[in-house]
Amino acid sequence: MLNKRQEVILDYIKQSDSVTREQIQNAVSQIFDKSSKVTILRDLDALMTEGLITKTGTTRAAVYKLSVQNKLLEDVDVEAYFANDDRQLANNLFNFDIMNHLSNLLTPKEKQEYAVLNERYLSNKAKMSPTILRKEFERLTIELAWKSSKIEGNTYTLLDTERLLKENVSAKGKSLEETQMIINHKTALDYITENPSVYKELTVRKIEELHRLLVQGLGVSHGVRQTLVGIIGTDYKPLDNSFQIKEALEQLVSLVNNTENPLEKALITVLMISYIQPFEDGNKRTSRILGNALLLAGDYCPLSYRSVDEVEYKKGIILFYEQNNASYFKKLFLEQYKQAVKKYFE
């Protein structure tokens, strides 16, 4: 957490393209009485360590500016942003360069905090009998199958979903497609739960296989799409060339395999599969289950997304589409991780 002086420094740098240490010190001195050169340099070092700013040049010629990483995670007034339907997009086309700036979505402090939280999950899980552990995974599977499908417009209730997956009784008045979507989630979740080591190293083929499980029986083509796709609620246009889509997937696979932290792997994957839109349908479903596959492979608690608001979830994804800003989705994702550790395997 930044102290008040560091917050002021960051706000000052945001207002300019680049500033010197002396300019920063003069500005901060108008607010804080004790703002020596040593104090300001210490604050600037802390901001650089957090990845919020960068420094170019040396000694008196050095200048400071916001890092690309900071812009990627800069707070946005989401309510105000979505109040206007005529939004100005930072880029309405796929931005390949974003891949170069996703390596530090979590700060060192956050990684430590969530590692401690995950130890609670591992400790609780280790104390459970095989029967109780199986029931906890069954509960999480039902709730994730329900919520993930609901995000996609499925009208099954949680109780309907439980009855379908436990008793094989479909809900009255629901379409065959809705029922199949729920069943497919269980099939895919059972696969990643029973085979966690498969996703210790990601490949494009493994992504495609998980997508196949999620869309079987729904009339959706397998493999990388050959057609254009549009996205409701945004003017963002995904890649329209299958060769570029494959290139983007390969870059994502490389990025994920070179990322050590499982939680960061999952966050990157959920965002980027949604952003690339590699398939003609089922992209966000694939992103969520694939994210869980990476968490399980890294001995981290999987997410059910049970308490996430579907509209807010979509806002977080669209904000990333339109502004390449991951701040709001990251917040939602980490909240869901905390909820998962709290609600399951206790």
C-alpha positions in Angstrom: 0.0 0.0 0.0 1.3 3.4 -0.9 1.7 6.1 1.7 0.0 9.5 1.2 3.2 11.2 -0.2 3.7 8.4 -2.7 0.1 8.7 -3.8 0.7 12.5 -4.4 3.9 11.7 -6.4 2.1 9.2 -8.5 -0.8 11.6 -9.2 1.7 14.3 -10.2 3.5 12.1 -12.6 0.2 11.1 -14.1 -0.4 14.7 -15.1 2.8 15.0 -17.1 4.5 13.0 -19.8 7.7 12.9 -17.8 9.1 14.8 -14.9 12.4 15.2 -13.0 13.1 14.4 -9.4 13.5 18.1 -8.7 10.1 18.9 -10.2 8.5 16.2 -8.2 10.2 17.4 -5.0 9.1 21.0 -5.6 5.5 19.8 -6.1 5.4 17.5 -3.1 7.0 20.2 -0.8 3.9 22.3 -1.3 1.8 19.7 0.5 4.3 17.9 2.8 6.7 20.0 5.0 9.5 17.3 5.1 10.2 16.3 1.6 14.0 16.0 1.3 15.8 14.7 -1.7 16.5 11.5 0.1 12.9 11.0 1.0 11.7 11.6 -2.5 14.2 9.3 -4.0 13.2 6.6 -1.5 9.5 7.1 -2.6 10.4 7.0 -6.2 12.3 3.7 -5.7 9.3 2.3 -4.0 7.0 3.2 -6.9 9.5 1.7 -9.4 9.6 -1.5 -7.3 5.8 -1.7 -7.5 6.1 -1.3 -11.3 4.1 1.9 -11.2 6.7 4.2 -12.8 9.8 4.0 -14.8 13.1 5.9 -14.9 15.2 6.9 -17.8 18.5 8.7 -17.7 20.9 9.1 -14.8 21.6 11.6 -12.0 20.1 15.0 -12.6 19.1 14.1 -16.2 16.8 11.3 -15.0 13.1 11.6 -15.7 10.2 9.6 -14.4 7.0 8.6 -16.1 4.1 6.2 -15.7 4.9 2.6 -16.7 2.9 0.8 -19.3 2.1 -1.7 -16.5 0.6 1.1 -14.4 -1.6 2.2 -17.2 -2.7 -1.4 -17.6 -3.8 -1.5 -14.0 -4.7 2.1 -13.5 -8.0 2.6 -11.6 -11.0 3.5 -13.7 -14.4 4.8 -12.7 -16.3 1.9 -14.2 -19.7 3.4 -13.6 -18.8 6.6 -15.3 -17.1 4.8 -18.2 -20.1 2.6 -19.0 -22.6 5.5 -18.6 -21.7 6.5 -22.1 -22.5 4.2 -25.0 -20.4 6.2 -27.4 -17.1 5.3 -25.7 -13.7 6.2 -27.2 -11.7 3.0 -27.5 -7.9 3.1 -27.0 -7.8 0.6 -29.8 -10.7 -1.1 -31.4 -8.5 -3.8 -33.0 -6.5 -6.6 -31.3 -3.3 -5.2 -29.8 -0.5 -7.7 -30.0 1.8 -5.5 -27.9 -0.4 -6.1 -24.8 1.3 -9.5 -24.5 4.6 -7.7 -23.6 3.0 -6.1 -20.6 1.1 -8.9 -18.8 4.0 -10.4 -16.8 3.4 -8.4 -13.6 -0.4 -8.3 -13.2 0.2 -9.1 -9.5 2.6 -7.1 -7.4 5.1 -9.0 -5.2 3.0 -8.0 -2.2 -0.1 -9.5 -3.7 1.7 -12.7 -4.7 2.8 -13.1 -1.1 -0.7 -12.3 0.3 -2.4 -14.9 -1.9 0.2 -17.5 -1.4 -0.5 -17.3 2.3 -4.3 -17.5 1.6 -3.6 -20.6 -0.6 -1.8 -22.3 2.2 -5.0 -22.1 4.1 -6.7 -24.0 1.2 -4.0 -26.6 1.1 -4.0 -27.1 4.8 -7.8 -27.5 5.0 -7.8 -29.8 2.0 -5.1 -32.1 3.5 -7.3 -32.7 6.6 -10.3 -33.9 4.6 -11.2 -37.5 4.0 -11.4 -38.6 0.4 -15.2 -38.7 0.6 -15.5 -35.1 2.0 -12.9 -33.8 -0.5 -14.9 -35.4 -3.4 -18.1 -33.7 -2.1 -16.4 -30.3 -1.9 -15.2 -30.6 -5.5 -18.7 -31.7 -6.5 -20.2 -28.7 -4.8 -17.7 -26.3 -6.5 -18.4 -28.0 -9.9 -22.2 -27.6 -9.6 -21.9 -23.9 -8.6 -19.3 -23.1 -11.3 -21.3 -24.9 -14.0 -24.3 -22.9 -13.0 -22.6 -19.5 -12.7 -20.4 -19.9 -15.8 -23.4 -20.8 -17.8 -25.5 -18.0 -16.3 -22.8 -15.5 -17.4 -23.5 -16.7 -21.0 -27.3 -16.2 -20.6 -28.3 -19.7 -19.5 -31.5 -19.6 -17.4 -31.0 -22.7 -15.3 -31.2 -22.0 -11.6 -28.7 -23.3 -9.1 -31.2 -25.9 -7.8 -32.0 -26.9 -11.4 -28.3 -27.3 -12.1 -27.8 -29.4 -9.0 -30.6 -31.8 -9.9 -29.4 -32.1 -13.5 -25.8 -32.9 -12.5 -26.6 -35.2 -9.5 -29.9 -36.9 -10.7 -29.6 -36.4 -14.5 -33.0 -34.7 -14.5 -33.3 -31.7 -16.8 -35.3 -28.7 -15.8 -38.8 -28.2 -17.3 -39.1 -25.4 -19.9 -35.3 -25.2 -20.6 -33.9 -25.7 -24.0 -31.7 -28.7 -25.0 -28.8 -26.3 -25.6 -29.1 -24.9 -22.0 -29.1 -28.4 -20.6 -26.1 -29.5 -22.7 -24.1 -26.4 -21.7 -24.5 -27.3 -18.1 -23.5 -30.9 -18.7 -20.5 -29.9 -20.8 -19.2 -27.7 -17.9 -19.3 -30.8 -15.6 -17.5 -32.9 -18.2 -14.7 -30.3 -18.6 -14.5 -29.6 -14.9 -14.2 -33.4 -14.0 -11.5 -33.7 -16.6 -9.3 -30.9 -15.2 -10.0 -32.0 -11.6 -9.0 -35.6 -12.3 -6.0 -34.7 -14.5 -4.4 -31.5 -12.9 -0.9 -32.3 -14.1 -2.0 -32.1 -17.7 -2.0 -28.3 -17.5 1.4 -27.8 -15.8 2.5 -26.9 -19.3 0.0 -25.3 -21.6 -0.2 -25.9 -25.4 -2.6 -24.7 -28.0 -3.8 -28.3 -28.5 -4.8 -28.4 -24.8 -6.8 -25.2 -25.1 -8.6 -26.6 -28.1 -9.3 -29.8 -26.4 -10.9 -28.1 -23.4 -13.0 -25.9 -25.8 -14.2 -29.1 -27.5 -15.4 -30.6 -24.3 -17.3 -27.3 -23.5 -19.1 -27.0 -26.8 -19.8 -30.7 -27.7 -23.4 -31.1 -28.9 -24.0 -27.4 -29.3 -23.3 -27.1 -33.0 -20.1 -25.2 -32.5 -17.1 -25.9 -34.8 -14.0 -27.1 -33.1 -10.6 -25.5 -33.6 -9.5 -22.0 -34.4 -12.3 -20.1 -36.1 -12.3 -19.3 -39.8 -14.9 -16.6 -39.6 -15.4 -13.1 -38.2 -17.0 -12.7 -34.8 -18.7 -9.7 -33.2 -19.1 -9.0 -29.5 -22.3 -7.6 -28.0 -21.9 -4.3 -26.2 -18.6 -3.2 -27.6 -17.0 -1.9 -30.9 -13.9 -4.0 -30.2 -13.1 -6.2 -33.2 -11.1 -9.4 -32.6 -8.6 -10.8 -35.1 -10.2 -12.0 -38.3 -7.3 -14.0 -39.7 -6.9 -17.6 -38.6 -3.1 -17.4 -38.9 -2.9 -14.4 -36.6 -5.3 -16.1 -34.2 -3.0 -19.1 -34.0 0.0 -16.7 -33.6 -1.8 -15.0 -30.7 -2.6 -18.3 -29.0 1.1 -19.4 -29.4 2.3 -16.2 -27.8 -0.2 -16.6 -25.0 1.0 -20.2 -24.4 4.6 -19.0 -24.2 3.6 -16.2 -21.8 1.7 -18.5 -19.5 4.4 -21.1 -19.5 7.0 -18.5 -18.6 4.9 -17.1 -15.7 5.6 -18.7 -12.4 2.7 -17.7 -10.2 -0.4 -19.9 -10.7 -2.8 -17.1 -9.8 -1.2 -14.8 -12.3 -1.2 -17.5 -15.0 -5.0 -17.9 -14.5 -5.7 -14.2 -14.5 -3.7 -13.7 -17.7 -5.4 -16.7 -19.4 -9.0 -15.7 -18.5 -8.4 -12.2 -19.9 -6.5 -13.2 -23.0 -8.7 -16.1 -24.2 -11.6 -13.7 -24.0 -9.6 -11.0 -25.8 -8.3 -13.2 -28.6 -11.7 -14.9 -29.1 -10.0 -17.9 -30.9 -13.2 -19.9 -31.3 -16.5 -19.2 -33.0 -18.3 -19.6 -29.7 -17.6 -20.6 -26.1 -14.5 -18.4 -25.6 -15.3 -17.0 -22.2 -16.5 -20.5 -20.9 -13.2 -21.9 -22.1 -11.2 -19.0 -20.4 -12.8 -19.7 -17.0 -12.3 -23.4 -17.1 -8.8 -23.1 -18.5 -8.0 -20.6 -15.7 -9.1 -23.2 -13.1 -7.1 -25.9 -14.9 -4.0 -23.7 -14.4 -4.8 -23.1 -10.8 -5.3 -26.8 -10.0 -2.1 -27.6 -11.8 -0.3 -25.2 -9.5 -2.0 -26.5 -6.4 -4.1 -23.3 -6.0 -7.8 -23.2 -5.1 -10.1 -23.2 -8.2 -12.8 -20.5 -8.6 -16.6 -21.0 -8.8 -17.4 -17.3 -9.6 -20.6 -17.9 -7.6 -20.9 -14.4 -6.1 -19.7 -12.4 -9.1 -22.3 -10.2 -10.7 -22.6 -11.2 -14.4 -22.9 -7.6 -15.6 -19.9 -6.5 -13.6 -17.9 -9.5 -14.9 -18.8 -8.4 -18.5 -17.8 -4.8 -17.7 -14.4 -6.0 -16.5 -13.8 -7.9 -19.8 -15.1 -5.1 -22.0 -12.9 -2.6 -20.3 -9.9 -4.8 -21.2 -11.2 -5.1 -24.7 -11.6 -1.4 -25.2 -8.8 0.2 -23.1 -6.5 -2.7 -22.4 -7.1 -2.0 -18.8 -7.1 -5.0 -16.5 -7.7 -3.2 -13.2 -11.5 -3.9 -12.8 -11.4 -7.5 -13.9 -8.3 -8.2 -11.7 -10.3 -6.8 -8.7 -13.2 -9.1 -9.5 -11.0 -12.1 -10.1 -9.1 -11.7 -6.8 -12.3 -11.2 -4.9 -13.6 -14.5 -6.3 -10.4 -16.2 -5.3 -10.8 -15.0 -1.7 -14.4 -16.2 -1.8 -13.4 -19.6 -3.1 -10.9 -20.2 -0.3 -13.5 -19.0 2.2 -16.5 -21.0 0.9 -14.9 -24.3 -0.1 -12.7 -26.9 1.6 -13.2 -25.4 5.0 
